[in-house]
């Protein structure tokens, strides 16, 4: 009888240990995103501070978002959906189409002589969702753990086509967690270490399959795409925010596609 009690006691202990291990693993699994997000968020804040300090040291003063600040309502007036008989209803910007291509006093730089190093890392700011992140060149696993990354095969910021930046939505700081909240007319700023400021306005949001790479092709417009997983905690679909370039300060960058 004593042996039976001992064996029974050992079985109970083993069961308790298994339950403890499983419960601990489950708790760790649940807390993992929060722990990683906290660590990466702190690192991003440090990198952002260093980036701002470098800006101040190189220019002698902070580089602000220079120029008039446009509200979402103003942007929406400038970005309208017009049905074009020849193009089948593309989104066009009303007003003078040469407004951003013939500004007197701006230095023109040819994209053919620029590389990703001339742009990245850069600071991305989206006031609507209180986002400020340093974005890097590349969209490999390691880079995306540091912050949003530019897909190398897509155009550079400000050039013709769809410059595409990807970012995590639930882990590694979850920089793109809230981009689904963006609406048409919301502004997105990309600022380089050299002081170029790209201002984009959101024109739409799409949900596509991971294999729908056609979304990267776009048109000859100067656009920005932000991509992330959809829905949260899943990679079944891709959420794509589409934005169009409104303004570039202080340079005029001549697109190689126009040469």
C-alpha positions as CSV (number, residue, x, y, z in Angstrom):
1,X,0.0,0.0,0.0
2,X,2.8,2.3,0.8
3,X,4.4,1.8,-2.6
4,X,1.0,2.5,-4.3
5,X,0.8,5.8,-2.3
6,X,4.3,6.7,-3.3
7,X,3.7,6.0,-7.0
8,X,0.4,8.0,-6.8
9,X,2.2,10.9,-5.2
10,X,4.9,10.9,-7.9
11,X,2.2,10.9,-10.6
12,X,0.5,13.8,-9.0
13,X,3.8,15.7,-8.8
14,X,4.6,15.0,-12.5
15,X,1.1,16.2,-13.5
16,X,1.5,19.4,-11.5
17,X,4.9,20.0,-13.1
18,X,3.4,19.5,-16.6
19,X,0.5,21.8,-15.8
20,X,3.0,24.4,-14.4
21,X,5.2,24.2,-17.5
22,X,2.3,24.4,-20.0
23,X,0.7,27.4,-18.1
24,X,4.1,29.1,-17.9
25,X,4.7,28.6,-21.7
26,X,1.2,29.9,-22.4
27,X,1.7,33.0,-20.3
28,X,5.0,33.7,-21.9
29,X,3.5,33.3,-25.3
30,X,0.8,35.8,-24.5
31,X,3.2,38.3,-23.0
32,X,5.9,37.9,-25.7
33,X,4.5,40.5,-28.1
34,X,4.2,43.1,-25.2
35,X,7.7,42.4,-24.0
36,X,9.2,42.6,-27.4
37,X,7.3,45.7,-28.3
38,X,8.4,47.4,-25.1
39,X,12.1,46.6,-25.8
40,X,11.9,47.6,-29.5
41,X,9.9,50.7,-28.7
42,X,12.6,51.9,-26.2
43,X,15.3,51.2,-28.8
44,X,13.3,53.1,-31.5
45,X,12.9,56.1,-29.2
46,X,16.7,56.1,-28.6
47,X,17.4,55.9,-32.3
48,X,14.9,58.7,-33.0
49,X,16.6,60.9,-30.4
50,X,20.0,60.2,-31.9
51,X,18.6,61.0,-35.4
52,X,17.2,64.3,-34.2
53,X,20.5,65.1,-32.5
54,X,22.4,64.4,-35.7
55,X,20.0,66.7,-37.6
56,X,20.6,69.5,-35.1
57,X,24.4,69.0,-35.2
58,X,24.6,69.0,-39.0
59,X,22.3,72.0,-39.5
60,X,22.9,74.0,-36.4
61,X,19.2,74.1,-35.8
62,X,16.2,71.7,-35.9
63,X,14.7,71.1,-39.3
64,X,11.0,71.6,-39.0
65,X,8.3,70.9,-41.4
66,X,8.7,74.1,-43.3
67,X,5.9,75.6,-45.4
68,X,2.2,75.9,-44.9
69,X,0.5,73.2,-43.0
70,X,-2.5,71.8,-44.8
71,X,-5.4,70.4,-43.0
72,X,-7.1,67.2,-44.2
73,X,-10.0,69.2,-45.5
74,X,-7.6,71.3,-47.7
75,X,-5.9,68.2,-49.0
76,X,-9.2,66.6,-49.8
77,X,-10.0,69.6,-51.9
78,X,-6.8,69.1,-53.9
79,X,-7.1,65.4,-54.3
80,X,-10.3,64.5,-56.0
81,X,-11.6,61.4,-57.9
82,X,-12.2,62.4,-61.5
83,X,-13.5,60.1,-64.2
84,X,-11.1,60.5,-67.1
85,X,-12.5,59.2,-70.4
86,X,-9.0,58.2,-71.6
87,X,-7.7,56.7,-68.4
88,X,-10.9,55.0,-67.1
89,X,-11.3,56.9,-63.9
90,X,-8.0,57.3,-62.2
91,X,-7.4,59.6,-59.2
92,X,-6.1,62.9,-60.3
93,X,-5.0,66.0,-58.4
94,X,-6.9,69.1,-59.3
95,X,-5.2,72.4,-60.0
96,X,-2.0,73.2,-61.9
97,X,-0.2,69.9,-62.8
98,X,3.1,71.7,-63.1
99,X,2.9,73.3,-59.6
100,X,5.5,70.9,-58.2
101,X,7.7,70.6,-61.3
102,X,8.5,74.2,-62.1
103,X,9.3,76.0,-58.8
104,X,11.7,78.8,-59.3
105,X,14.8,78.8,-57.0
106,X,14.8,75.1,-56.3
107,X,17.8,73.0,-57.1
108,X,17.1,70.0,-59.3
109,X,18.7,66.7,-58.6
110,X,18.5,63.8,-61.0
111,X,17.3,60.5,-59.5
112,X,19.7,58.6,-61.8
113,X,22.6,59.8,-59.6
114,X,20.9,58.9,-56.3
115,X,20.9,55.7,-54.3
116,X,19.1,54.4,-51.3
117,X,21.9,55.8,-49.1
118,X,20.8,59.3,-50.1
119,X,17.4,58.7,-48.4
120,X,17.6,56.0,-45.7
121,X,17.5,55.9,-42.8
122,X,14.7,58.6,-42.7
123,X,12.1,59.7,-40.3
124,X,8.5,58.9,-41.0
125,X,5.8,61.0,-39.3
126,X,2.0,60.5,-39.4
127,X,0.3,63.0,-37.2
128,X,-3.1,61.3,-37.4
129,X,-1.9,58.2,-35.6
130,X,0.9,59.9,-33.6
131,X,3.5,57.8,-35.4
132,X,7.2,58.8,-35.5
133,X,9.6,56.1,-36.7
134,X,13.0,55.7,-38.3
135,X,12.6,53.8,-41.5
136,X,15.5,51.8,-43.1
137,X,16.5,50.4,-46.5
138,X,15.5,46.8,-46.9
139,X,12.5,44.7,-45.9
140,X,14.3,41.5,-44.8
141,X,13.5,39.9,-41.4
142,X,16.4,41.6,-39.5
143,X,15.6,45.1,-40.8
144,X,11.9,44.9,-40.0
145,X,12.8,44.0,-36.5
146,X,14.5,47.4,-36.2
147,X,11.6,49.4,-37.8
148,X,9.7,49.9,-41.0
149,X,11.7,49.0,-44.1
150,X,11.8,50.2,-47.7
151,X,11.3,47.4,-50.3
152,X,14.4,47.7,-52.4
153,X,12.8,46.8,-55.7
154,X,10.4,49.7,-55.5
155,X,11.2,53.4,-56.4
156,X,12.9,55.8,-54.0
157,X,10.8,58.5,-52.2
158,X,9.6,61.2,-54.6
159,X,10.3,59.2,-57.8
160,X,7.7,58.0,-60.2
161,X,6.0,54.9,-59.1
162,X,5.1,53.4,-55.8
163,X,7.8,53.7,-53.1
164,X,6.8,50.9,-50.7
165,X,7.6,50.7,-47.0
166,X,6.6,47.7,-44.9
167,X,6.3,47.4,-41.1
168,X,5.1,45.0,-38.4
169,X,1.7,45.4,-36.9
170,X,1.8,43.4,-33.8
171,X,5.4,42.7,-32.9
172,X,8.8,44.4,-32.8
173,X,7.4,47.7,-31.7
174,X,4.3,47.3,-34.0
175,X,5.1,50.5,-35.9
176,X,2.1,50.0,-38.3
177,X,-0.4,48.9,-35.8
178,X,-2.8,51.8,-36.4
179,X,-2.3,52.5,-40.1
180,X,-5.8,51.1,-40.7
181,X,-7.1,54.2,-39.0
182,X,-5.8,56.5,-41.8
183,X,-8.3,58.2,-44.0
184,X,-8.2,59.9,-47.4
185,X,-6.4,63.3,-47.0
186,X,-4.3,62.3,-43.9
187,X,-0.7,63.5,-44.3
188,X,2.4,61.4,-44.2
189,X,5.9,63.0,-43.9
190,X,9.2,61.5,-44.9
191,X,12.3,63.5,-43.7
192,X,15.8,62.6,-44.8
193,X,18.9,63.3,-42.7
194,X,19.9,65.8,-45.4
195,X,16.8,67.9,-44.8
196,X,14.5,66.8,-47.7
197,X,10.9,66.7,-46.6
198,X,8.4,64.7,-48.6
199,X,4.7,65.4,-47.9
200,X,2.2,62.7,-49.0
201,X,-1.5,62.6,-48.7
202,X,-3.5,59.3,-48.3
203,X,-5.7,58.5,-51.3
204,X,-6.9,55.1,-50.4
205,X,-6.6,51.8,-48.5
206,X,-6.7,48.3,-50.0
207,X,-6.6,44.8,-48.6
208,X,-4.9,42.3,-50.9
209,X,-3.5,38.8,-50.8
210,X,0.3,38.4,-50.1
211,X,0.8,37.2,-53.7
212,X,-0.9,40.3,-55.2
213,X,2.4,42.0,-56.0
214,X,0.6,43.9,-58.8
215,X,-0.2,46.5,-56.1
216,X,3.5,47.6,-56.1
217,X,3.3,48.5,-59.8
218,X,0.9,51.4,-59.6
219,X,1.2,54.1,-62.2
220,X,3.6,56.9,-63.1
221,X,2.4,59.0,-60.2
222,X,4.7,59.7,-57.3
223,X,3.2,57.5,-54.7
224,X,4.0,56.0,-51.3
225,X,2.7,52.6,-50.1
226,X,2.6,51.5,-46.5
227,X,2.1,47.7,-46.1
228,X,1.4,45.5,-43.1
229,X,-0.3,42.3,-42.1
230,X,-4.1,42.1,-42.0
231,X,-5.8,41.3,-39.7
232,X,-3.8,41.9,-36.5
233,X,-2.0,38.8,-35.3
234,X,-2.4,37.2,-38.7
235,X,-0.6,37.3,-42.1
236,X,-3.5,36.0,-44.2
237,X,-3.9,39.3,-46.0
238,X,-2.0,42.6,-46.5
239,X,-3.3,46.0,-45.6
240,X,-2.0,48.7,-48.1
241,X,-2.2,52.4,-47.5
242,X,-1.7,54.4,-50.7
243,X,-0.6,58.0,-50.7
244,X,0.4,60.6,-53.3
245,X,3.2,63.1,-53.2
246,X,2.0,66.7,-52.6
247,X,5.2,68.5,-52.0
248,X,9.0,68.1,-51.7
249,X,11.1,70.6,-49.8
250,X,13.7,72.0,-50.5
251,X,14.7,70.2,-53.7
252,X,13.2,69.4,-57.1
253,X,14.1,65.8,-57.9
254,X,14.0,65.0,-61.6
255,X,12.6,61.5,-62.2
256,X,14.6,59.2,-64.4
257,X,11.3,58.1,-65.9
258,X,10.9,61.6,-67.3
259,X,14.3,61.6,-69.1
